[in-house]
């Protein structure tokens, strides 16, 4: 079974619209870590955020915000006032307590149309 | 610091050929890993290592060998390439004790097997 599910395969929005990327995870560990990465068309993987399972505070960084809800096993990512430079594939990932394996979702491809 | 480096960036092989994908890091990280990225599949863990002389299998290890003789280097070997191994390969590293730390990814190697 998939440990990280990103149900949205592709999303297109018009510039300046807000967009939310969904991530649902599955784990039996009480200690775990969640991540978001961005993969722009150039192909590299860019780290965006890390959240541990004991910290459910939402986080905002500029136009980016993350909503972590343990009750629904979700770690969603919102981009406010999207820009063309936000066009990329976004991956959600899970690391469990031992940390030896990282589980990635299948990614959401975001296209921001000017 | 150069971070995580991978060579080559691109490679074309014929079925049955062997090759080694190189990965090196200069951050003194104990943990290193190899992933493959295929369309619609996200990143999947091939092998990982928690230190020199210690390696273990990930989700998709078949057809790949690894060894870790130094902290810095973690090569991935394809003994007899198959078209199913056409993919983009990423190497990553992080401190072993940093269970919640993000992994630092190399730029990737795009491999085509004909």
Boltz contact constraints between the chains, C-beta under 6 A:
constraints:
  - contact:
      token1: [A, 33]
      token2: [B, 100]
      max_distance: 6.0
  - contact:
      token1: [A, 43]
      token2: [B, 108]
      max_distance: 6.0
  - contact:
      token1: [A, 44]
      token2: [B, 107]
      max_distance: 6.0
  - contact:
      token1: [A, 45]
      token2: [B, 105]
      max_distance: 6.0
  - contact:
      token1: [A, 47]
      token2: [B, 102]
      max_distance: 6.0
  - contact:
      token1: [A, 50]
      token2: [B, 102]
      max_distance: 6.0
  - contact:
      token1: [A, 52]
      token2: [B, 100]
      max_distance: 6.0
  - contact:
      token1: [A, 99]
      token2: [B, 99]
      max_distance: 6.0
  - contact:
      token1: [A, 101]
      token2: [B, 45]
      max_distance: 6.0
  - contact:
      token1: [A, 104]
      token2: [B, 42]
      max_distance: 6.0
  - contact:
      token1: [A, 104]
      token2: [B, 43]
      max_distance: 6.0
  - contact:
      token1: [A, 105]
      token2: [B, 42]
      max_distance: 6.0
  - contact:
      token1: [A, 106]
      token2: [B, 42]
      max_distance: 6.0
  - contact:
      token1: [A, 107]
      token2: [B, 42]
      max_distance: 6.0
